[in-house]
Amino acid sequence: MYSPNGQVVSEVSVSLEVINAEPVLDTHPTYESCSPSLRNTFKGDDDDNMLFIPYADDPSFNQVDHSSWYESFSWQEDFDPDLQVILLETSYRLRTRHSLEYEDIEECNVLPLKLFSSPGKPGLFAISRRRDRLIWIGNSIPADYVFPSMALPSNLLQRLQCVNSLFCPSLNCVEPLCAVHVVPNDLAPPRTSPKQATQTWADVETPCERQCFLAAATSQGVPCWSNSEIESFQVIFEIASSLSPCDLSVMCLKPSERSRILWYELLLFYFGSNEPCRHNGPCDTARACPCFQNGAHCQRPRRLRGCRCSTGKSGVSCATTKCYCVEYHRECDPELCLSYELTACRNSQIQKGAHKALEIGRSCWGLGAFLTELAKENDLLAEYVGELIYEPTFDSRGEVATHRGRSYSFKLNSTFTLDSSYLGNSSRFIDHSSSAVQTRPPNCRAYVRLVNGEHRIGIFALQDIEPGSEILMDYGHDFFSK
Ligand SMILES: C[S@@+](CC[C@H](N)C(=O)[O-])C[C@H]1O[C@@H](n2cnc3c(N)ncnc32)[C@H](O)[C@@H]1O
């Protein structure tokens, strides 16, 4: 035990029995790290800064050639925490003692580092949020001071856009901090029709409280709102147009202004219709698509029609190409297909995560994946999960994979390869076999499926497979030749 000033107060010694486990356990083979993941993750391209030189101690790997894929080494980047602290202090003093705006300081370019973030590059204010404020003799920044990049903008629309940017722009996903779809998003425009909005109005039947406009004998007239109040109203109404006027008034911080006329006028004035389009082909200007023009792509109704399968004599649905979705290599859609809710729907296993339990063990070729439960023909065994990478990164990583003698990448579509070298699940250990190998032919197969608008890879059983069996699939002609 140590005292608060680091002095040893007392010592305890514990005797341990050392067990030699060598005859019982094999040593684990040397392996690169791989982060476990349940879902694909967008990577795009590896950074231009090389983080470390692979196989730096191995003369048979051409490090010089390999480094030509990168622009610089990350350890060449200047990183000076002292400079960052001094610059924060400088900007704070310029602002508080000399009344200069942070934006003006930035524009003058007098500081060697940027205060505000730009796309992909965090600024000094954002960096300072990630660590504790340093206590040092020159500091005059109060502990509770908030630098501007840390504060939300005062305008409601901008504040909501800040929050909105945390959510995925894909209407099929909308997950917070989504790692798969990475296009920045704007707030979606209104999606209800004027008729529905006035209907909402008509639905308000009983007064919500004593001051409610419904209880008032006469309306109070139309109060005067500032532009920013009207702007806030518009934003709230676009997001939640089905709210009752009473709730809208509370959300707009106008609880006492429950004038029927006011709200009715505001509803009509700010409302814009946005019905999903019905044309064939992509939403673009050529088709004068209304949803394209206002930036609200109606993804599902535009692209797909759902299947109408029901469980037949076999007790399952969507198991053959008679199913419209199966025919077009996509999984059934929860919003469009009749069969989706059925547990017997055989064409929604990837999105439902209905895979089998696997165990990793020794195989003839390093490690392999083994089933720990019975699988029936066409059951999903696993989803092949990894990083979504572009071609240049596939090529640069390919050099390392060739040298390592093991590759974990899988062509997904014309844009992406899935690579589970550094991120994946147990499916990355599935080994190869071909039908020519009569003793151990492949017992599963990989299929690329369109799952709610995105390509994913499912590994499906080709036959019934007993627990304990190693699962093997045919990697295809090109794999070993390349
Ligand atoms: C997706 S990994 C499979 C897991 C790998 N066995 C491991 O230990 O990490 C693919 C790599 O496994 C090896 N492999 C898999 N099946 C093989 C086979 N039938 N013959 C030779 N090598 C094989 C090759 O090195 C290949 O690049």
The ligand as an ORCA input file, in Angstrom:
! r2SCAN-3c Opt
* xyz 0 1
  C     -10.364    -15.717    -45.083
  S      -8.863    -16.413    -44.539
  C      -9.395    -17.893    -43.773
  C      -8.883    -18.005    -42.356
  C      -7.456    -18.419    -42.254
  N      -7.338    -19.854    -42.354
  C      -6.815    -17.934    -40.980
  O      -6.190    -18.707    -40.284
  O      -6.955    -16.739    -40.625
  C      -8.231    -16.924    -46.095
  C      -6.837    -17.423    -46.031
  O      -6.805    -18.716    -45.434
  C      -5.918    -19.580    -46.122
  N      -6.700    -20.676    -46.723
  C      -8.004    -20.888    -46.569
  N      -8.387    -22.003    -47.206
  C      -7.303    -22.523    -47.800
  C      -7.068    -23.645    -48.616
  N      -8.024    -24.494    -48.969
  N      -5.816    -23.850    -49.056
  C      -4.825    -23.023    -48.716
  N      -4.987    -21.929    -47.957
  C      -6.202    -21.676    -47.505
  C      -5.261    -18.711    -47.170
  O      -4.100    -18.193    -46.583
  C      -6.241    -17.610    -47.397
  O      -5.639    -16.419    -47.861
*
